[in-house]
Amino acid sequence: MKALSCLGAVLLLFTTRAGVDDKKWVIHEWGTFTSLQNESGDALGGINTDDEPVPQFVHRLNYNLVLGPTEIPASFSKGAPLCHPDVTMRLETPVIYFHPPNSQTTVQSANVTVKFRGGWLTEFFPYAQASIPGFVQKQIGSFASFESTGPMKRLSSATESKLEWNDLSVGGEWPVTKTSAHVWTSPRAVQAASVQTPNYESEKFLFYRGIAHIDAPLRISRDTKTGEFLFRSQLTDLPADKPLPIRSMWLVDIQPGGKLAFRPLPPICLDNNSGKILTHTAPEFADADYSRDNLEKLKSSLHEALVADGLFPDEAQALLNTWELSYFKSTGLRVFFLVPRAWTDFYLPLETSLPADINRVMVGRIELITPQQRNKLRDLAQFSSARIQSEATRMVVTFRIATLGNNQEWERLDSGRAPLSSTISVPKTYQTYLDLGRFRNALILDEAAQHPSQSLTNFIATYRLQGFKPAEALSAKGN
């Protein structure tokens, strides 16, 4: 009965289109919290990896903090980003929309502040004042520049960063920066008021991203006897005085080639009892469950849930369009769920000077390690060091010949718009590594730590996959 009453409260959530209230603004936000969990439900570090790079005009904390989607080995270029061992969570593309009341006929001034407990806010637009531990912000013209105050720092649950958009103008007609980037044009397709900063940067929304050392509110493990996925609460630092509802949740498996299967999961309520099994489900799908037609069915199911949780239909569609690649086309096994608002507000507190009704709808995304990925890791460990080295040397030569003087081809590969195999023949050792998917660096580094082997050590060294070595000697979990 407690679970039913908890979920019943969620069913009452409903937000009408802006303009009904003559006094208050309506502010909506959406985004994604992404993590990677192993078979025991433990979060893996080193997932500072990006599926959808944003345009160059976006302000960045550090270009070397986030791994891009490229398949080009890090050893082929200087200054390549590295895995950060403390990054167990990716905060991906939150955008904030402003909807004015009917009575609003003039441009409104506003301040907006967002904090991130346990993490760094690494990208943002338009210009904001950033407070990031270990970095000092400087302004070069209209662009934010950051200098590190020392060696790369550790992340812990005690880390806290902040962005402040001060003296915003909201509700005017201003030009936006031209771009064809899908990840940027999709969020623009929403009926919302434009914003402009004092340095004249304008957009249809406020955007930011981050990386953190925090746990997802859900812990998903495999039962050692049945193989089923077991779902438990994981409210690590959040003092929850009442159950937190997760109303909508899906298990999704996407095969190479685009066929997918999905299964809606029952609603659950999170609490401080981390040992209680909240629900369970089989990890496998029948062959007949996989179909390309399921893509639209899954998107429809997600869209319906996002709107029911408070987004306007065009906002929900913008979210799904923005994450088309990583949500629906990237091979892998994952769980999507709508994050409880109280969890979001605790780790990502948001304040504004506007009198507003604020609704924040965040999607939790937990990537789960599959038996196929474990097999690929075992295959990597079986290759001889001599073969790894010889194939790497041969690949360097063929790659340099193929891209010599062809900056356009390099950019196509480096941006992740094309696979490496479109330019050269990829050797078996490196292709096995690529087949591990988006978080392959985190997976191979974790495997090498848990099951050391000379082959994995040599592979990591050959392709420069070693992670950052942060300065402070904090424990793995932080303080």
Buried (B, 14 or more C-beta within 10 A) or exposed (E): EEBEEBBEEBEEBEBEEBEEBEEBBBBBBBBBBBBBBBBEBBBBBBBBBBBBBBBEBBBBBBEBBBBBBBBBBBBBEEEBBBBBBBBBBBBBBBBBBBBBBEEBEEBBEBEBBBBBBBBBBBBBBBBBEBBBEBBEBEEEEBEBEBEEEEEBBBBBBBBBBBBBBBEBBBBEEBEBBEBEBEBBBBBBEBEBBBBBBEEEBBBBBBBBBBBBBBBBBBBBBBEEEEEBBBBBBBBBEBEBEEBBBBBBBBBBBBBEEBBBBBBEBBBBBBBEEEEEEBBBBEBEBEEEBBEEEBBEEBBEBBBEBBBBBBBBEBBBBBBBBBBBBBBBEBBBBBBBBBBBBBBBEBBBBBEBBBEBBBBBBBBBBBBBBBEBBBEBBEBBBEBEBEBBBEBBEEBEEBBEEBBEEEEEBBEBBBEBEBEBEEBBEBBEBBBBBBBBBBBBBBBBBBBBEEEEBEBBEBBBBBBEBBBBEBEEEBEEEBE
